[in-house]
Amino acid sequence: MSFARRLLPPLVSGLLFGAGLTVSGMTDPQRVRGFLDVFGDWDPTLAFVMGGAVIVMAVAWTIQSRMRTPMFGAKFSLPDRKDLDGRLIAGSVLFGIGWGIAGLCPGPAIAALALSPISVLPFIGAMLAGMLLQKITMERKVIRP
């Protein structure tokens, strides 16, 4: 597979994802915190963004189920119930806590770098430190897969 054919789909997907996050306002931590503040000044915007994502994914799963092979890969790599383990659940909990505190997750944070890099740099630094910590713990077998 050629270099361009391998890199073009993820590049276009990433640009489209980042543009969608920016247009929908999900790069603004206050909007995310407003969604999580269900007993205060609740902002339902994120619910509509998630709903739109679910609709797009439902269409994608329908199309994928009719395909024998992917257009830009050798085989489909789909999750199954065996992927659900203690490490995944613990990581999900940590992700959710961080998302609630910061109002950002990795996708919107990287998209926000284009709009307000100074305000998002502490989050990016913490995210990179967490990734490094995970790599170190996996290499030292502190956390077993």
C-alpha positions as CSV (number, residue, x, y, z in Angstrom):
1,M,0.0,0.0,0.0
2,S,1.4,3.4,-1.0
3,F,2.5,6.0,1.6
4,A,-0.3,8.5,0.5
5,R,-3.0,5.8,0.5
6,R,-2.0,4.8,4.0
7,L,-1.8,8.3,5.5
8,L,-4.5,10.2,3.6
9,P,-7.5,8.5,5.3
10,P,-6.3,9.1,8.9
11,L,-5.2,12.7,8.0
12,V,-8.6,13.5,6.5
13,S,-10.4,11.8,9.4
14,G,-8.4,13.7,11.9
15,L,-8.9,17.1,10.2
16,L,-12.7,16.4,9.9
17,F,-12.8,15.4,13.6
18,G,-10.9,18.4,14.8
19,A,-13.0,20.7,12.7
20,G,-16.2,19.1,14.1
21,L,-14.9,19.6,17.7
22,T,-14.1,23.2,17.0
23,V,-17.4,24.1,15.2
24,S,-19.4,22.3,18.0
25,G,-17.6,24.2,20.7
26,M,-16.2,21.1,22.3
27,T,-12.7,22.7,22.5
28,D,-14.1,25.1,25.2
29,P,-13.7,23.5,28.6
30,Q,-16.5,25.6,30.0
31,R,-19.0,24.1,27.6
32,V,-18.0,20.6,28.7
33,R,-18.1,21.5,32.4
34,G,-21.5,23.1,31.7
35,F,-22.7,19.7,30.4
36,L,-21.5,17.9,33.5
37,D,-23.2,20.5,35.8
38,V,-26.6,18.8,35.7
39,F,-27.8,20.5,38.9
40,G,-26.6,24.0,38.0
41,D,-26.5,25.9,34.7
42,W,-26.7,22.8,32.5
43,D,-25.6,23.1,28.9
44,P,-27.1,20.4,26.6
45,T,-24.8,21.1,23.7
46,L,-22.5,18.1,24.3
47,A,-25.6,15.8,24.3
48,F,-26.4,16.9,20.8
49,V,-22.8,16.4,19.7
50,M,-22.8,12.9,21.2
51,G,-26.2,12.2,19.5
52,G,-24.8,13.2,16.2
53,A,-21.8,11.0,16.7
54,V,-24.0,8.0,17.5
55,I,-26.0,8.5,14.3
56,V,-22.9,8.7,12.2
57,M,-21.5,5.6,13.9
58,A,-24.7,3.7,13.4
59,V,-24.5,4.4,9.7
60,A,-20.8,3.4,9.7
61,W,-21.5,0.1,11.4
62,T,-24.3,-0.7,8.9
63,I,-21.9,0.0,6.0
64,Q,-19.1,-1.9,7.6
65,S,-21.3,-5.0,8.2
66,R,-21.8,-5.2,4.4
67,M,-18.1,-4.9,3.5
68,R,-15.8,-7.9,3.2
69,T,-12.6,-5.9,3.7
70,P,-11.9,-2.3,4.7
71,M,-11.1,0.2,1.9
72,F,-7.8,1.2,3.5
73,G,-6.5,-1.8,5.4
74,A,-5.8,-5.5,5.3
75,K,-8.6,-6.5,7.8
76,F,-11.1,-5.0,10.2
77,S,-10.0,-4.5,13.7
78,L,-13.2,-4.5,15.8
79,P,-13.5,-4.5,19.6
80,D,-15.1,-7.5,21.3
81,R,-16.2,-8.2,24.8
82,K,-12.8,-9.7,25.7
83,D,-11.3,-6.2,25.6
84,L,-13.2,-5.3,28.8
85,D,-10.9,-5.8,31.7
86,G,-9.8,-4.1,35.0
87,R,-7.1,-2.0,33.3
88,L,-9.6,-0.7,30.8
89,I,-12.2,0.1,33.5
90,A,-9.6,1.8,35.7
91,G,-8.3,3.8,32.7
92,S,-11.9,4.8,31.8
93,V,-12.5,6.0,35.4
94,L,-9.3,8.1,35.4
95,F,-10.2,9.5,31.9
96,G,-13.6,10.5,33.2
97,I,-12.3,12.2,36.3
98,G,-9.7,14.1,34.3
99,W,-12.3,15.1,31.7
100,G,-14.6,16.4,34.4
101,I,-11.8,18.4,36.1
102,A,-10.2,19.8,33.0
103,G,-13.2,20.0,30.7
104,L,-11.0,18.5,28.0
105,C,-10.0,15.2,26.6
106,P,-7.2,14.5,24.2
107,G,-9.1,15.1,20.9
108,P,-10.5,18.6,21.8
109,A,-7.2,19.5,23.6
110,I,-5.2,18.9,20.4
111,A,-7.8,20.8,18.3
112,A,-7.7,23.6,20.9
113,L,-3.9,24.0,20.3
114,A,-4.8,25.8,17.1
115,L,-7.1,28.2,18.8
116,S,-5.6,28.9,22.2
117,P,-2.3,27.0,22.7
118,I,-1.3,28.8,26.0
119,S,-4.5,27.8,27.8
120,V,-4.3,24.2,26.8
121,L,-0.6,23.6,27.3
122,P,-0.9,22.5,31.0
123,F,-3.5,19.8,29.9
124,I,-1.2,18.7,27.0
125,G,1.7,18.4,29.4
126,A,-0.3,16.4,31.9
127,M,-1.6,14.1,29.1
128,L,1.9,13.5,27.8
129,A,3.2,12.8,31.4
130,G,0.4,10.3,31.8
131,M,1.3,8.6,28.6
132,L,4.9,8.4,29.6
133,L,3.9,7.0,33.0
134,Q,1.8,4.3,31.3
135,K,4.7,3.4,29.1
136,I,7.1,3.1,32.0
137,T,4.7,1.0,34.1
138,M,4.0,-1.3,31.2
139,E,7.8,-1.8,30.4
140,R,8.6,-2.5,34.1
141,K,5.6,-4.8,34.3
142,V,4.2,-2.8,37.2
143,I,0.8,-3.2,35.6
144,R,0.3,-6.5,33.9
145,P,-1.8,-6.8,30.7
